[in-house]
Amino acid sequence: MRTAPLLLAAALGVAAAPAVAHTVRVPASGGALATALATVASGDTLVLASGTHVGPVRVEHAVTLRGEPGAIVDGGGRGTVIEVTAPGAVLEDLAVRASGRRVITIDSGVRVLNAPGVRVRRVRASDVLYGVYAERSDGIVVEECELAGRVPPMTETGEGNGIHLWYTRDALLRRNRVSRFMDAIYLSFAEGAHAEGNRLEGNGRYGFHTMYCQAGVLTANTFAHNVAGCAVMFSNHLRVAGNLFQHNRGPRTYGLLLRDCSDGAFTDNRLVDNTIAVFMDNSNRNRLTGNLVQDNGWGVLLYSSCAGNVFAANSFINDEYPVALDMRRTDNRFDDGRRGNYWSENTAYDLDGDGVSDAPWSPVSAFAFLSKQYPDLSVLAKSPAVAALGVAERVFPALRASEAVDRFPLVSPPHAAGAAGRAPRPARAPARGALLGFCGLLGVGALGLARRGSAR
């Protein structure tokens, strides 16, 4: 009577024993990779030998697909090179190339479908329409990859994105280099994404582009030589810190573009040598603090649809127009009630030596206000008439075009000028030099009057 329970317990024990994971080396011969993937079990590791492996292939089990140095998976220009449908699968140390060219089928170097927890590490993709595409695959990790597409830099008629996530939560994108795609990284309905240490440059349109993505984090990324370094749209509660936006130049190029983006924190970023450093439209209650805004055409271009934004402890250095608005009245603030920003155009007076100017500063010049309405006027920016208008504004505050005022402008920048590698242009002469020059002219005039009186 006791034999049956013992046999049942033994059978259950065998069933509960973990399967032994195997490591299989796959030679670079026709069809070998597809055969190995069809016979592999979850937990196994496939090591691809150096050489060219024929794709497209499909990963349907939670395996690790790892390449030896020189291992390449070539899609032959047909469809997606590697498609992953197994949660927890790992792709690493591979070269992937030659996907198809059809956008409607999302031909990719690597495509992940309904597979949470997938890791894509140290993958080098070239000649692909999409680099890494993931759909409904929460917790995906893409790190230390080098992805190159087919789109010439600054060409907005191209197709395909470097890393494209759709309906995917809590993604981690770390230390990737992405170039020659329409958008280097494109996120749509991707909540809680974290992008860190990526270099996104030389793309057709945007380095980083979000649509309807909440609570994302961007830290220590570099955005360069794109139409816009980072375009954030319909995405709220973002944290953007310690990034470099530089050399995004052209007819309508931006370092940081915020459209319908509210309640975010943008801190300690460097925006250098962009046509427009920060563009804001219908974006509210954001805080921009500790940023370096240097050598740009426009420092901040702010539309009347924006309200409640606060700019404090930023450095505006050698920008053609530090701030441009399209409204006279605004509740956007350029200080936080205790400290404002540093403006290289401001000749500050600090008699009590507390580091804050004794006089407020209006960062919006009348000419900046007018050229915002009529962009063709920008060709007159360095004309004598515009210089005279600037002097008149400082003498007669009633001529100010906007009520935007920094009540506590800083005397010195909290950041080192030229932090991104460009030497700043010489700032306007300090007040002491202007005062000495004025006194000199006054002395010459007095001497002339004295001589005229003695001649009589």
Secondary structure, DSSP 8 states (H G I E B T S, - for coil): --HHHHHHHHHHHHHHS-----EEEE-SSTTHHHHHHHH--TT-EEEE-SEEEE--EEE-SS-EEEE-TTEEEE-TTSS-SEEE-STT-EEEEEEEE-----TTTT-EEEEEES-TT-EEEEEEEES-SEEEEEES-TT-EEES-EEE-S--TT-TT----SEEEES--S-EEES-EEESSSEEEEEES-TT-EEES-EEES-SSEEEEEES--S-EEES-EEESSSEEEEEES--S-EEES-EEE---STT-EEEEEES--S-EEES-EEES-SEEEEEES--S-EEES-EEES-SEEEEE-TT--S-EEES-EEES-SEEEEES-S----BSS-SS---EETT-----TT-SSB-SS-B----HHHHHHHH-GGGGGGTTSHHHHHHHHHHHH-GGG-S----BSS-BSS-SS-TTTTS---------HHHHHHHHHHHHHHHHHHHHHHHHH-
